[in-house]
Each structure stands twice: as structure tokens, then as C-alpha cells.
């Protein structure tokens, strides 16, 4: 009987067993203040997501790739629009 394929953790990317990026985006899009995603980066073992709120503010979230949740202690950074 053949052995099941083992998941290999890609170097420099999300860990084995991580949620897909589309799953993480879906979670962010379900936030009540969400308007659109501005940018997503992979940095230091987390996704760094910047999105715009319905009232025009920019928010940054550091997201755990395994849970899709903001990293504990990392509150969203709010950038107010320039007047």
C-alpha cells in the first residue's frame, strides 16, 4: 500500500496546513466595515493585509495563515484620509 503524500512546508511561504489566501480574503471581506482590499503581502510568517473601510479609512491587519485571524496583540492600524 502506498504511503500518503506528506505536506512539505515551502521555504519562505505559508506553513503546511495554512488556510488558502482566498479563505483569508473571504474572512476579511465579511467584516462589516469592509469596502475593498488595497494590498496583501507575506511578511515574517504572516499575511499583511491592507483594506479600505466603507467610510474611507485604510486598515492594516497582520493575519495568522493557519487561522485567518488577526495576530493577537496586533490591532488594526487606521490611516485617516488626507484632508
C-alpha positions as CSV (number, residue, x, y, z in Angstrom):
1,X,0.0,0.0,0.0
2,X,1.3,3.4,-0.9
3,X,2.1,6.0,1.8
4,X,0.0,9.2,1.7
5,X,1.8,12.2,0.4
6,X,3.4,14.3,3.1
7,X,2.8,18.1,3.0
8,X,6.1,19.9,2.7
9,X,6.4,23.4,4.0
10,X,7.5,25.7,1.2
11,X,10.5,27.8,2.2
12,X,9.6,31.4,2.8
13,X,5.8,30.9,2.3
14,X,2.8,29.9,4.3
15,X,3.2,26.8,6.5
16,X,1.8,23.4,5.7
17,X,-1.9,23.2,6.7
18,X,-2.4,27.0,6.3
19,X,-5.7,28.4,5.0
20,X,-5.7,29.3,1.4
21,X,-5.3,33.0,0.6
22,X,-8.8,33.0,-0.8
23,X,-10.2,31.7,2.5
24,X,-8.4,34.5,4.4
25,X,-9.7,37.1,1.9
26,X,-13.2,35.8,2.4
27,X,-12.9,36.3,6.1
28,X,-11.7,39.9,5.7
29,X,-14.4,40.7,3.2
30,X,-17.0,39.6,5.7
31,X,-16.1,42.4,8.1
32,X,-18.9,44.9,8.5
33,X,-16.7,47.9,7.7
34,X,-15.0,46.3,4.6
35,X,-15.1,48.1,1.2
36,X,-12.1,46.6,-0.7
37,X,-8.6,45.1,-0.4
38,X,-5.8,47.5,-1.3
39,X,-2.7,45.3,-0.8
40,X,-1.6,41.9,0.6
41,X,2.0,41.0,1.4
42,X,3.6,37.9,3.0
43,X,5.9,39.2,5.8
44,X,7.6,37.5,8.8
45,X,5.3,34.4,8.7
46,X,2.0,36.3,8.4
47,X,-0.1,38.0,5.8
48,X,-0.1,41.8,6.0
49,X,-3.4,42.9,4.6
50,X,-4.4,46.5,3.9
51,X,-8.0,47.2,3.2
52,X,-10.3,50.2,2.8
53,X,-13.3,50.7,5.0
54,X,-16.7,51.9,3.9
55,X,-16.0,55.3,5.5
56,X,-12.8,55.7,3.5
57,X,-10.2,54.7,6.2
58,X,-7.3,52.3,5.5
59,X,-6.8,49.4,7.9
60,X,-3.8,47.1,8.2
61,X,-4.1,43.6,9.7
62,X,-1.4,41.1,10.4
63,X,-3.1,37.7,9.8
64,X,-2.2,34.3,11.0
65,X,-2.1,32.0,8.0
66,X,-3.3,28.9,9.9
67,X,-6.4,30.6,11.5
68,X,-7.1,33.6,9.2
69,X,-7.4,35.7,12.3
70,X,-5.5,38.9,13.2
71,X,-2.4,38.2,15.2
72,X,-3.1,38.6,18.9
73,X,-2.0,42.0,20.1
74,X,-1.9,43.4,16.6
75,X,-4.7,45.8,16.4
76,X,-5.7,47.2,13.0
77,X,-3.8,50.3,12.1
78,X,-6.1,53.1,11.0
79,X,-4.9,55.6,8.4
80,X,-7.2,58.6,8.1
81,X,-7.7,60.1,4.6
82,X,-5.8,63.3,3.9
83,X,-7.9,66.4,4.0
